[in-house]
Amino acid sequence: MSRVILASQSAARSQILAGAGVNFEKIVSGVDEDLVKTRIQGEGGSPKAVAQALAEIKAMTVSADQPGLVIGADQTLEVEGALYDKALDRAEARARLLALRGKPHFLHSAVALALDGEVLWSETACATLTLRDFSEAFLDHYLDLEGDDLLGSVGCYRLEGPGAQLFAAIEGDYFAILGLPLIGLLHQLRQRGALIP
């Protein structure tokens, strides 16, 4: 079997891959994400383009130094054309969720597969999520339940946890919403000898 590396420190992405039966190592890319975001947006790139560029750069960076297939991934949140980063603290998370309440937003989840510093394949999946018109009492209860865990997600929620209660509607691939479009990636790994066909 080919060596597989995940160029991410995301616990959710690791859980998705492990749950799918993929044997992999984790090596963090060390890419300056803020610099890449600034550059892509300065060139007129959309939040979707930012996610794709970051996934590809992470995969290429690690694969330039490591043998094997390297998976890079990134996810961005878009509201009315604007890109949102992860909240820095509970107060910012609370404000973000109040701003999203009752409105649709978009998650762009990108994945790339690289070998020897070159991208072999990439894909970006988009999902539309709409938060329900929840009460502030519910929001405070939710924030207490999740604590700092919600700071690891750009949307300040985890669908696999109490965050599921925040939503009125969800359209899109479940794995992409969690941060790693999986089905196409598994196909690529099978084709390249990393999984049994």
N, C-alpha and C positions, 0 to 999 in steps of 0.2 A: 504494500500500500504506500502511496505517496505521503510524504510528510505534510501536515496541515497546520498552519499557524493562524491564530486569530490576533490581528493587530488592534486590540481593543482592551480596555480595562473594564468594560461594561459587564456587570454581573448578569444582567438580563440576557445579553447576547451569548455569554458563556452557557447559561442555563438552556437556552434554545438549542444550541449546537449539541450540548451533552445529551439533552433530552431526545434529540433526533438520532443519537447513536454515533455521532462523529467523534473520532479520536483526534484531539488537537492540543497544541501548546498555545500559551498566551505570551505575546511579546508586545509591550506597549510601544507605539510608534514614536512618541516624543514630538510629533508634529505640533507646531504653534498654530492652533486652530483659529485663534483670533486674527492672526496675520493673514491666513488663507481667506477667512470670511471677509475681511476688509478689502482684500485684493479682488475677490470675485464680485462683491457688491459694487466696488469702485468701477469695475468693468461693465456694470449694468446687469450682473447676474442675479437671477431670482433665488429665493430661498431653496427651491428644488435644485438649482445649479450648485449652490453652496454645499448641499448634502452630497451630491454626486462627486464634486471636486474633492471634498474631504475624504470620502471613502476611497477614492482612487489614490490620492496622495499618501494616505496611511498605508495602503497595501503596497504601493511602489516603494515607499521608504523602508519598510521592514524587509521586503523581498530583495532589495538591492544588497543586503548584507546576510540574508539567511536563505539556505536552500529549501525548496519545497513550495507548496502552494500557500499563498498568504491572502487571507480574507481581511479586507478593510470595510468598515461600515460607519455610517453616520446618519443622524436624524435631525431634521430641522422642523420647527413649528412656524407656520405662517398664518397671520391674521390680517386680512385686508391688504395683502401685499407686503406686509412688514415681517421681518425675521425676528424671532424671539430666542434668547439664550436661556440657559437654566437659571432659575432664581437663586439668589445668593443666600437668602435667609427666609425664615417663616413669614415675616412681614411682606416681603416681595412675593412669595408664593400666594399668600392670601389675596393680595392686590391683583395678581395675575388671574387667579381663579374667579374673582369677582368681575374682572374685565371680560372674561370669556363666557360668563354665565349667560345662558340663553342664546348664544351665537355659535355659528359653525366656525371651525378652524381646520387647518390642514396640517397633516403630518407627512413629511417627505422622508422616506427611509431608503437610503442608498446602500448598496453592497457592491464590492469590486473584488475580483480575484486576480492576483498578480503572480508572476513567476520571473525570477531574474531581473527584477526592477521594471518590468513591463506589465501593463494591464492586459489580461487575456479576455476579460469579460466584465461587464458591469450592468447594473439594473437599478432603477429607482421606482419604488412603488409609492403611491400617494393614497392617503385615506382622509375622509372627511368625518369629523367628529363634532357633535353638538352637545354642549353641556346643558343640563336641565336648569330650570329656574329654581335652584335650591335656596333654602333659607340660610341666613348668616349663622344661625344656631347649628345647622347641619355642617356648614363649612368649618366652624370652630371645632366641632366634634371630630370631623374628618382630619383636620390638621393635628389634633391631639393624638389620634390613632396612628397616623403615619409618621409623625415626627420628622427627623432629618432625612428619612428615606425618600420623601417626595422631592428633595433637592437634586436627586440623581436623574430626574426626568424633566425634559424640556417643558412638558405640559403640567408638571407638578402633580401627576397622578400615575398610578399603576393599575392597569386594567385587571391584573392578576391579584389585586388586593381590594381594599375598601374603595379605591378610586372608581371601581365599576359603578358605584352608586351615584356618581356625578353626572351620568350621561342620559340624554333623551334619545339620541340616535348615533349609530356608528355605521359607517359605510367604508369597507376596505378590508384588506387582508389582515388577519389577526397577528401573524408573525411580523408583518411590516409595522403594525402599530406598536408592537413590543420593541421594535428597533432593528430587526434583521429579516428582510424578505428571504424566506427559507426555501421555497419549492424550486425556484430557478437555480439557486445556489447548490442545492443537493444534486440536481441534474448535472450541473457543471462538474461537481466533484466526482460523480460517477463516471462521466466521460473522460476524466483526466486521471483515473486510476486511484482515487483517494477513498472510494466507497465501492462495495461489491455491486456490479451492475444487475 
